């Protein structure tokens, strides 16, 4: 360092000589100056080219501060570095000052005062000597700085040791204060006391072999044991919300209380709270009648959506929160949690099912669907805890949907019965003179449209259960079984079959004692309704149902449409047959009474057609009009050219009166009977109660056959005189004049009336018939 300083001083002296700048003069043999100026301005270009690059040369062009500093730090001790730093700083300042002074004061003197060079050389030598002294002083100062640095380092080490001792003292003081802090915080801030004890526990255990630390540890354990006892008491005796319960059990676990006992107490406390939630829900439900007598429960205080909301937010939310806390506290072991949660969930499902059972009315189906959808959505968290509960939840939703479908079926049935009641009332209502009520076509159209419209509305309501935005609609039940079993089969097909059975019941079911029989017009109307169902309505309903509730390919079997159509046709056939029987029985009753109440032996010679025969024709005409309103005309057999003028005889058409009358005497009664039996062998057999076809002609033919057959059987049971036989002859001819046009085959009417005449002749004591011209005259006048 002294050499560097001396060099700097010499350089300063040489730099002030004129010879130093002009090497060509050669005066005095001066060497090229190597001083501060040269180091300041750097070496010449030639020297720089000849010298190898040295990045540690502070005066060289290739100087690299980073390399230089790394070398100095690696080679020099700290004291030397500090001294070097101070010296370099002073050197730089001195060089700057010298250069400024030389350049400023001596520039003109370089040119004019050559004599001063020698003096400057002397001064330069003096400066070198002074610089040597300065270097010596700097070395002394550097040694002194090293001593001071060592002293400072020693002081720093002692300060660090002192700080460590102070920190240790503070830790010891904190350990000493642990019992006091625990005692202060255990009552008000137990969580803070636990954190304090957790921080001190490891140290106390490590130094437990020391009596002082053992005393602190024992006192701390006693305080924490007392805290654990208070937490236990709180856990057993107080009602804690889920957050407080979790915190209390968590603190007990931190106090190393037995996890087995804590899990039991946790579930017990949680069960108490959840039982309270279930009790609050159950309080909204009507109490069960202990007597077992079925009574109508009062309406619920709130709607089903509100009940599900409160159950989901209160019970389900609390159960999920407690289950999550249990798993966080005691791990994934659910050996106790799953049975505990399953029992409570089963009770909740039972309460919800009881509440759903109170939805006896149809009400707003969208409200029920929203409630079930919300129940299913909010139950997903619980199902993560209880995978086995998914089946129970899905079953509950499916049962509720099926119950609502069943209620819709009963509502449809009630609606149909109400419509039938309206139809019966319209048929039975008295009509003021000149004012007619609705005809059978209008009543039929109103009934069919009302029932079909109600069925379509029900399908629209039921379709809410399978809407895309409903969560439970994705369940397999609602994709397959609900659409087929519940809706198509359980609602639509069941309703159609019930409708057919109900309609047929008016014909098959025995009338209750005192109950009014169904009016014949109602039987005719229901027969037409069932026939329309068989022709078009059933196909339309099934197509609409399959569009709204498409069945799955692998789903359960469905009832084919032709099977339902066959049931509807069978019901229509039975109703129409019963209508024929009822109307035929009504006409036959009039004929029977007219035969049974008359004295056929003592009657007078007939002058008029009896009034009952006119009433029969009027009733048959009214029936013809009634049936014609709902059924087509039908096909008749070709009539003979003179059907209305055909002679009606007490003998059959195969035997003329003139041929057999002379030999017809009471002494030979078997001749007429034998001839009648022979005629029956060759005549076409008439089936009185054969099924009728769905047309007006067939219906009227059936009624006429029943009426005339009854007349025949009644005549066979009477004994007639001459005038009685003639009265039968007149009545029969009158019926022949008017009834043939209603029948499908006039030979049916002719054959039955021939049998009535033959029976009357067979039962007559004096079989003398009336002249045909007289009979025609009486009938035309009548």
BELLINNOR-V826908 format. One record per pair of residues at least 24 apart in sequence whose ideal C-beta (glycine too) atoms are under 10 Angstrom apart, sorted by the first residue. I is the first residue (numbers start at 1). J is the second residue. If there is no record, write none. Layout:
I/J
I/J
//
This chain:
1/80
1/83
1/84
1/87
1/88
1/91
1/135
1/138
1/139
1/142
2/87
2/131
2/132
2/133
2/134
2/135
2/136
2/137
2/138
2/139
3/131
3/132
3/135
4/39
4/58
4/84
4/87
4/88
4/91
4/131
4/135
4/138
5/87
5/90
5/91
5/94
5/128
5/130
5/131
5/132
5/133
5/134
5/135
5/136
5/137
5/138
5/139
6/127
6/128
6/129
6/130
6/131
6/132
6/133
6/134
6/135
7/34
7/35
7/36
7/38
7/39
7/128
7/131
8/35
8/36
8/39
8/40
8/91
8/94
8/95
8/98
8/127
8/128
8/131
8/134
8/135
9/35
9/36
9/94
9/98
9/124
9/125
9/126
9/127
9/128
9/129
9/130
9/131
9/132
9/134
9/135
10/34
10/35
10/36
10/124
10/125
10/127
10/128
10/131
11/35
11/36
11/37
11/38
11/39
11/40
11/95
11/98
11/124
12/36
12/37
12/94
12/95
12/98
12/99
12/101
12/102
12/120
12/123
12/124
12/127
12/128
12/131
13/98
13/102
13/120
13/121
13/122
13/123
13/124
13/125
13/126
13/127
13/128
14/38
14/120
14/121
14/124
15/40
15/41
15/98
15/99
15/102
15/103
15/106
15/120
15/124
16/98
16/101
16/102
16/103
16/105
16/106
16/107
16/109
16/110
16/116
16/117
16/120
16/121
16/123
16/124
17/106
17/110
17/114
17/116
17/117
17/118
17/120
17/121
17/124
18/106
18/109
18/110
18/111
18/112
18/113
18/114
18/116
18/117
18/120
19/110
19/114
19/117
20/110
20/117
21/110
22/110
27/114
27/117
28/117
28/118
28/121
30/117
30/121
35/95
35/98
35/124
36/91
36/94
36/95
36/96
36/98
36/99
36/102
37/95
37/98
37/99
37/102
37/103
39/95
40/95
40/96
40/98
40/99
41/99
58/88
77/146
77/149
78/145
78/146
78/149
78/150
78/153
79/142
79/143
79/144
79/145
79/146
79/147
79/148
79/149
79/150
80/142
80/145
80/146
81/149
82/142
82/145
82/146
82/148
82/149
83/138
83/139
83/141
83/142
83/143
83/144
83/145
83/146
83/149
84/142
86/138
86/141
86/142
86/145
87/134
87/135
87/138
87/139
87/141
87/142
90/134
90/138
91/138
94/131
94/134
98/127
171/200
171/203
172/203
172/212
172/213
172/216
174/199
174/200
174/203
175/199
175/200
175/203
175/204
175/207
175/212
175/213
175/216
175/217
175/220
176/212
176/213
176/215
176/216
177/216
178/203
178/204
178/216
178/217
178/219
178/220
178/223
179/215
179/216
179/217
179/218
179/219
179/220
179/221
179/222
179/223
180/219
180/223
181/220
181/223
182/219
182/220
182/221
182/222
182/223
182/224
182/226
182/227
183/219
183/220
183/222
183/223
183/226
183/227
184/223
185/223
185/227
186/223
186/224
186/226
186/227
186/228
186/230
186/231
187/226
187/227
187/230
190/224
190/227
190/228
190/230
190/231
190/234
190/247
190/248
190/251
190/254
190/255
191/247
191/250
191/251
191/254
193/220
193/223
193/224
193/227
193/251
194/224
194/227
194/250
194/251
194/252
194/254
194/255
195/254
196/220
197/221
197/223
197/224
197/227
197/254
197/255
198/254
198/255
221/255
224/254
224/255
224/256
225/255
227/251
227/252
227/255
228/252
228/254
228/255
228/256
228/257
229/255
231/255
231/257
232/257
232/261
232/262
232/265
234/269
235/262
235/265
235/266
235/268
235/269
236/265
236/268
236/269
238/269
239/269
239/272
239/273
239/276
240/269
240/270
240/272
240/273
241/273
241/318
241/321
242/269
242/270
242/273
242/274
242/317
242/318
242/319
242/320
242/321
242/322
242/324
242/325
243/321
243/325
244/269
245/269
245/270
245/272
245/273
245/321
245/322
245/325
245/326
245/329
246/270
246/321
246/322
246/324
246/325
246/326
246/328
246/329
247/325
249/325
249/326
249/329
249/330
250/325
250/328
250/329
252/329
253/329
253/330
259/329
259/330
259/331
259/333
260/330
260/336
262/329
262/330
263/326
263/329
263/330
263/331
263/333
263/335
263/336
263/337
264/336
266/322
266/325
266/326
266/329
266/330
266/336
266/337
266/340
267/322
267/326
267/330
267/336
267/337
267/339
267/340
267/341
268/340
269/322
270/318
270/319
270/321
270/322
270/323
270/325
270/326
270/337
270/340
270/341
270/344
271/322
271/340
271/341
271/343
271/344
273/315
273/318
273/319
273/322
274/314
274/315
274/316
274/318
274/319
274/322
274/340
274/341
274/343
274/344
274/345
274/347
274/348
275/315
275/344
275/347
276/314
276/315
276/318
277/310
277/311
277/313
277/314
277/315
277/316
277/317
277/318
277/319
277/344
277/348
278/311
278/314
278/315
278/344
278/347
278/348
278/350
278/351
279/351
280/310
280/311
280/314
280/315
281/307
281/310
281/311
281/314
281/315
281/347
281/348
281/351
281/352
281/354
281/355
282/347
282/348
282/350
282/351
282/354
282/355
284/310
284/311
284/351
284/355
284/358
285/351
285/352
285/354
285/355
285/357
285/358
286/354
286/358
288/354
296/360
297/354
297/357
297/358
297/360
298/358
299/358
299/360
299/361
300/355
300/358
300/359
302/355
303/355
303/359
303/363
303/364
303/367
303/368
303/371
304/352
304/355
304/356
304/358
304/359
304/363
304/364
304/367
304/368
304/370
304/371
304/372
304/375
304/400
305/364
305/366
305/367
305/368
305/369
305/370
305/371
305/372
305/373
305/374
305/375
306/367
306/371
307/351
307/352
307/355
307/356
307/358
307/371
307/375
308/352
308/355
308/356
308/368
308/370
308/371
308/372
308/373
308/374
308/375
308/376
308/378
309/370
309/371
309/374
309/375
309/378
311/348
311/351
311/352
311/355
311/371
311/374
311/375
311/378
312/348
312/352
312/371
312/374
312/375
312/377
312/378
312/379
312/381
312/382
313/378
315/344
315/345
315/347
315/348
315/351
315/352
315/382
316/344
316/345
316/348
316/375
316/378
316/379
316/381
316/382
317/378
317/381
317/382
318/344
319/344
319/345
319/348
319/381
319/382
319/385
319/386
320/378
320/379
320/380
320/381
320/382
320/384
320/385
321/381
322/385
323/381
323/382
323/384
323/385
323/386
324/381
324/384
324/385
326/385
327/385
334/385
334/386
337/385
337/386
338/385
338/386
338/387
338/388
338/389
339/386
341/382
341/385
341/386
341/389
342/385
342/386
342/388
342/389
342/392
344/382
344/386
345/379
345/382
345/383
345/385
345/386
345/388
345/389
345/392
345/393
346/386
346/389
346/392
348/375
348/379
348/382
348/389
348/393
348/396
349/375
349/379
349/389
349/392
349/393
349/395
349/396
350/392
350/396
352/393
352/396
352/397
352/400
353/395
353/396
353/399
353/400
353/403
355/400
356/396
356/397
356/399
356/400
356/403
356/404
357/399
357/400
357/403
359/400
359/403
359/404
359/407
360/403
360/407
361/407
361/411
362/404
362/407
362/408
362/410
362/411
362/458
362/461
363/404
363/407
364/461
364/464
365/401
365/404
365/407
365/408
365/458
365/460
365/461
365/462
365/463
365/464
365/465
366/461
366/464
366/467
367/464
368/400
368/401
368/403
368/404
368/461
368/464
368/465
369/397
369/400
369/401
369/404
369/461
369/462
369/463
369/464
369/465
369/466
369/467
369/469
369/470
369/472
369/473
370/464
370/470
371/400
372/396
372/397
372/398
372/400
372/401
372/404
372/465
372/470
372/471
372/472
373/397
373/464
373/465
373/467
373/469
373/470
373/471
373/472
373/473
374/471
375/400
375/471
375/472
376/470
376/471
376/472
376/473
376/474
376/475
377/470
377/471
377/472
378/471
379/471
379/472
380/471
390/475
393/472
393/475
394/472
394/475
394/476
394/477
394/478
395/477
396/472
397/465
397/470
397/471
397/472
397/473
397/475
397/477
397/478
398/465
398/472
398/475
398/476
398/477
398/478
398/481
398/482
398/486
399/477
400/465
400/472
401/462
401/464
401/465
401/466
401/472
401/473
401/477
401/478
401/482
401/486
401/487
402/465
402/477
402/481
402/482
402/485
402/486
402/487
402/490
402/491
403/486
404/461
404/462
404/464
404/465
404/486
405/458
405/461
405/462
405/465
405/482
405/485
405/486
405/487
405/490
405/491
405/494
406/486
406/490
406/491
406/494
407/458
408/454
408/455
408/457
408/458
408/459
408/461
408/462
408/487
408/490
408/491
408/495
409/458
409/486
409/490
409/491
409/492
409/494
409/495
409/498
410/495
410/498
411/454
411/458
411/461
412/451
412/454
412/455
412/457
412/458
412/491
412/492
412/494
412/495
412/498
412/499
413/494
413/495
413/498
413/499
413/502
415/450
415/451
415/453
415/454
415/455
415/458
416/447
416/450
416/451
416/454
416/455
416/495
416/498
416/499
416/502
416/503
417/502
418/450
419/443
419/446
419/447
419/448
419/450
419/451
419/454
420/447
420/451
420/502
420/503
420/506
420/518
420/522
420/525
420/526
420/529
422/446
422/447
422/450
423/447
423/519
423/521
423/522
423/525
423/526
423/529
424/516
424/518
424/519
424/521
424/522
424/525
426/521
427/518
427/519
427/520
427/521
427/522
427/525
428/516
428/519
428/521
428/522
439/626
439/629
439/630
440/521
440/522
440/524
440/525
440/528
440/625
440/626
440/627
440/628
440/629
440/630
441/525
441/528
441/629
441/630
442/629
443/521
443/522
443/525
443/529
443/629
443/630
444/524
444/525
444/526
444/528
444/529
444/532
444/629
444/630
447/525
447/526
447/528
447/529
448/525
448/528
448/529
448/532
448/533
448/537
451/495
451/499
451/529
451/533
451/537
452/533
452/537
452/540
452/541
452/544
454/495
455/491
455/492
455/495
455/496
455/499
455/537
455/541
455/544
455/545
456/540
456/541
456/544
456/545
456/548
458/487
458/491
458/492
458/495
459/487
459/491
459/492
459/541
459/544
459/545
459/547
459/548
459/549
460/548
462/486
462/487
462/491
462/492
462/545
462/548
462/549
463/487
463/548
463/549
465/549
466/548
466/549
466/550
476/552
478/549
479/550
479/551
479/552
479/555
480/550
480/551
480/552
480/553
480/554
480/555
480/556
481/551
481/552
481/555
481/556
482/549
483/545
483/546
483/548
483/549
483/550
483/551
483/552
483/555
483/558
484/545
484/546
484/549
484/550
484/551
484/552
484/555
484/556
484/557
484/558
484/559
485/551
485/555
485/556
485/558
486/549
487/545
487/548
487/549
487/551
488/541
488/542
488/545
488/546
488/548
488/549
488/551
488/555
488/556
488/558
488/559
489/545
489/551
489/556
489/557
489/558
489/559
491/545
491/549
492/538
492/541
492/542
492/544
492/545
492/546
492/549
492/559
492/564
493/538
493/541
493/542
493/545
493/558
493/559
493/561
493/563
493/564
493/567
494/559
495/541
496/530
496/533
496/537
496/538
496/541
496/542
496/559
496/564
496/565
496/567
496/568
497/559
497/563
497/564
497/567
497/568
497/571
499/526
499/529
499/530
499/533
499/537
499/567
499/568
499/571
500/526
500/529
500/530
500/533
500/534
500/538
500/564
500/566
500/567
500/568
500/569
500/570
500/571
500/572
500/574
500/575
501/567
501/571
502/526
502/571
503/527
503/529
503/530
503/533
503/568
503/571
503/572
503/574
503/575
504/530
504/567
504/568
504/570
504/571
504/572
504/573
504/574
504/575
504/578
505/571
505/574
505/575
506/571
506/574
506/575
506/578
506/579
506/582
507/571
507/573
507/574
507/575
507/576
507/577
507/578
507/579
507/581
507/582
508/571
508/574
508/575
508/578
517/582
518/575
518/578
518/579
518/582
519/582
520/578
520/579
520/580
520/581
520/582
520/583
520/586
520/623
520/626
520/627
521/579
521/623
521/626
521/627
521/629
521/630
522/575
522/579
523/574
523/575
523/576
523/577
523/578
523/579
523/580
523/581
523/582
523/583
524/575
524/576
524/578
524/579
524/580
524/582
524/583
524/623
524/626
524/627
524/629
524/630
524/631
524/699
525/575
525/579
525/626
525/629
525/630
526/571
526/572
526/575
526/576
526/578
526/579
527/571
527/572
527/573
527/574
527/575
527/576
527/577
527/578
527/579
527/627
527/630
527/631
527/692
527/694
527/699
528/572
528/575
528/576
528/627
528/629
528/630
528/631
528/694
529/568
529/571
529/572
529/575
529/630
530/565
530/567
530/568
530/569
530/570
530/571
530/572
530/573
530/574
530/575
530/576
531/568
531/569
531/571
531/572
531/573
531/575
531/576
531/630
531/631
531/694
532/568
532/572
532/630
533/564
533/565
533/567
533/568
533/569
533/571
533/572
534/562
534/564
534/565
534/566
534/567
534/568
534/569
534/570
534/571
534/572
534/573
534/694
535/565
535/568
535/569
535/572
536/565
537/564
537/565
537/568
538/562
538/563
538/564
538/565
538/567
538/568
539/564
539/565
569/694
572/694
573/691
573/692
573/693
573/694
574/691
576/627
576/631
576/691
576/692
576/693
576/694
576/695
576/698
576/699
576/702
577/689
577/690
577/691
577/692
577/699
577/702
579/623
579/626
579/627
579/692
579/699
579/702
579/703
580/623
580/627
580/689
580/690
580/691
580/692
580/698
580/699
580/700
580/701
580/702
580/703
580/704
580/705
580/706
581/689
581/692
581/702
581/703
581/706
582/703
582/706
583/619
583/620
583/622
583/623
583/626
583/627
583/699
583/700
583/702
583/703
583/706
583/707
584/623
584/688
584/689
584/699
584/702
584/703
584/704
584/705
584/706
584/707
584/708
584/709
584/710
585/703
585/706
585/707
585/710
586/619
586/623
586/703
586/706
586/707
587/612
587/615
587/616
587/617
587/619
587/620
587/623
587/703
587/704
587/706
587/707
587/708
587/710
587/711
588/616
588/703
588/706
588/707
588/708
588/709
588/710
588/711
588/713
588/714
589/707
589/710
590/615
590/616
590/619
590/707
590/710
590/711
591/615
591/616
591/707
591/708
591/709
591/710
591/711
591/712
591/713
591/714
591/715
591/731
591/735
592/707
592/710
592/711
592/713
592/714
592/717
593/714
594/711
594/714
594/731
595/710
595/711
595/713
595/714
595/715
595/716
595/717
595/718
595/728
595/731
596/714
596/717
596/718
598/718
598/720
598/724
598/727
599/718
599/720
599/721
599/724
600/715
600/718
600/719
600/720
600/721
600/723
600/724
600/725
600/727
600/728
600/760
600/763
600/764
600/765
601/718
601/719
601/720
601/721
601/722
601/723
601/724
601/764
601/765
601/766
602/721
602/723
602/724
603/720
603/721
603/722
603/723
603/724
603/725
603/726
603/727
604/721
604/723
604/724
604/727
605/722
605/723
605/726
605/727
605/770
605/774
606/723
606/724
606/725
606/726
606/727
606/728
606/729
606/730
606/731
606/770
606/774
606/775
606/778
606/782
607/727
607/730
607/774
607/778
607/781
607/782
608/727
608/730
608/734
608/778
608/779
608/781
608/782
609/727
609/730
609/731
609/733
609/734
609/735
609/737
609/775
609/778
609/779
609/780
609/781
609/782
610/727
610/728
610/730
610/731
610/734
610/782
611/782
612/731
613/711
613/730
613/731
613/732
613/733
613/734
613/735
613/738
613/739
613/779
613/782
614/731
614/734
614/738
614/782
616/704
616/707
616/708
616/711
616/731
616/734
616/735
616/738
616/739
617/734
617/735
617/737
617/738
617/739
617/742
618/738
619/703
619/707
620/700
620/703
620/704
620/707
620/735
620/738
620/739
620/741
620/742
620/743
621/700
621/738
621/739
621/741
621/742
623/696
623/699
623/700
623/703
623/704
623/742
624/696
624/697
624/699
624/700
624/703
624/741
624/742
625/696
626/696
626/699
627/695
627/696
627/697
627/698
627/699
627/700
627/703
627/742
628/695
628/696
628/697
628/699
628/700
629/696
630/694
630/696
630/699
631/693
631/694
631/695
631/696
631/697
631/698
631/699
632/693
632/694
632/695
632/696
632/697
633/695
633/696
633/697
634/692
634/693
634/694
634/695
634/696
634/697
634/698
634/699
634/700
634/701
634/744
635/693
635/695
635/697
635/698
635/744
636/697
636/701
636/741
636/742
636/743
636/744
636/745
636/746
637/697
637/743
637/744
637/745
637/746
637/747
637/748
638/745
638/746
639/740
639/741
639/743
639/745
639/746
639/747
640/740
640/746
640/747
640/750
643/736
643/737
643/740
643/741
643/746
643/747
643/749
643/750
644/736
644/737
644/738
644/740
644/741
644/746
645/736
645/737
645/776
646/733
646/736
646/737
646/740
646/746
646/750
646/753
647/733
647/736
647/772
647/773
647/775
647/776
648/729
648/730
648/731
648/732
648/733
648/734
648/735
648/736
648/737
648/750
648/753
648/754
648/756
648/757
648/769
648/772
648/775
648/776
648/779
649/729
649/732
649/733
649/754
649/757
649/758
649/761
649/769
649/770
649/772
649/775
650/725
650/726
650/728
650/729
650/732
650/754
650/756
650/757
650/758
650/759
650/760
650/761
650/762
650/764
650/767
650/768
650/769
650/770
651/675
651/676
651/679
651/754
651/757
651/758
651/761
651/767
651/769
652/676
652/678
652/679
652/680
652/683
652/750
652/751
652/754
652/755
652/757
652/758
652/761
653/679
653/683
653/750
653/751
653/754
654/678
654/679
654/682
654/683
654/754
655/679
655/758
657/769
657/771
657/772
661/767
661/768
661/769
664/761
664/764
664/767
664/768
664/769
665/767
666/764
666/765
666/766
666/767
669/762
669/767
672/758
672/761
672/762
672/764
672/767
673/758
673/759
673/761
673/762
675/758
675/762
676/754
676/755
676/758
676/759
676/761
676/762
677/758
679/751
679/754
679/755
679/758
680/751
680/755
680/758
683/747
683/751
683/754
683/755
684/745
684/747
684/748
684/751
685/751
686/745
686/747
686/748
686/751
686/752
686/755
687/748
688/712
688/748
688/752
692/744
693/744
695/744
696/742
696/744
697/742
697/743
697/744
697/745
698/743
698/744
699/742
699/744
700/739
700/741
700/742
700/743
700/744
701/739
701/742
701/743
701/744
701/745
701/748
701/749
702/743
702/744
702/748
703/739
703/742
703/743
704/735
704/739
704/740
704/742
704/743
704/744
704/748
704/749
704/752
705/743
705/748
705/749
705/751
705/752
707/735
707/739
707/752
708/732
708/735
708/739
708/743
708/748
708/749
708/751
708/752
708/753
708/755
708/756
709/752
709/755
709/756
711/735
711/752
711/753
711/755
711/756
711/759
711/760
712/752
712/753
712/754
712/755
712/756
712/757
712/758
712/759
712/760
713/756
713/759
714/756
714/759
715/755
715/756
715/757
715/758
715/759
715/760
715/761
715/762
715/763
716/755
716/756
716/758
716/759
716/760
716/762
716/763
717/759
717/763
718/759
718/760
718/763
718/764
719/763
719/764
719/765
720/759
720/760
720/761
720/762
720/763
720/764
720/765
720/766
720/767
721/764
721/765
721/766
721/767
721/768
722/764
722/765
722/766
722/767
722/768
722/769
722/770
723/764
723/766
723/768
723/770
724/760
724/763
724/764
724/765
724/766
725/757
725/760
725/761
725/762
725/763
725/764
725/765
725/766
725/767
725/768
725/769
725/770
726/760
726/764
726/767
726/768
726/769
726/770
726/771
726/774
726/775
726/778
727/760
727/770
727/778
728/753
728/756
728/757
728/759
728/760
728/761
728/763
728/764
728/769
729/756
729/757
729/760
729/761
729/769
729/770
729/771
729/772
729/774
729/775
729/778
730/770
730/774
730/775
730/776
730/777
730/778
730/779
730/782
731/756
731/757
731/760
731/775
731/778
731/779
731/782
732/756
732/757
732/760
732/775
732/779
733/757
733/770
733/772
733/775
733/776
733/778
733/779
733/782
734/775
734/778
734/779
734/780
734/782
735/779
736/779
737/776
737/779
737/780
737/782
738/779
//
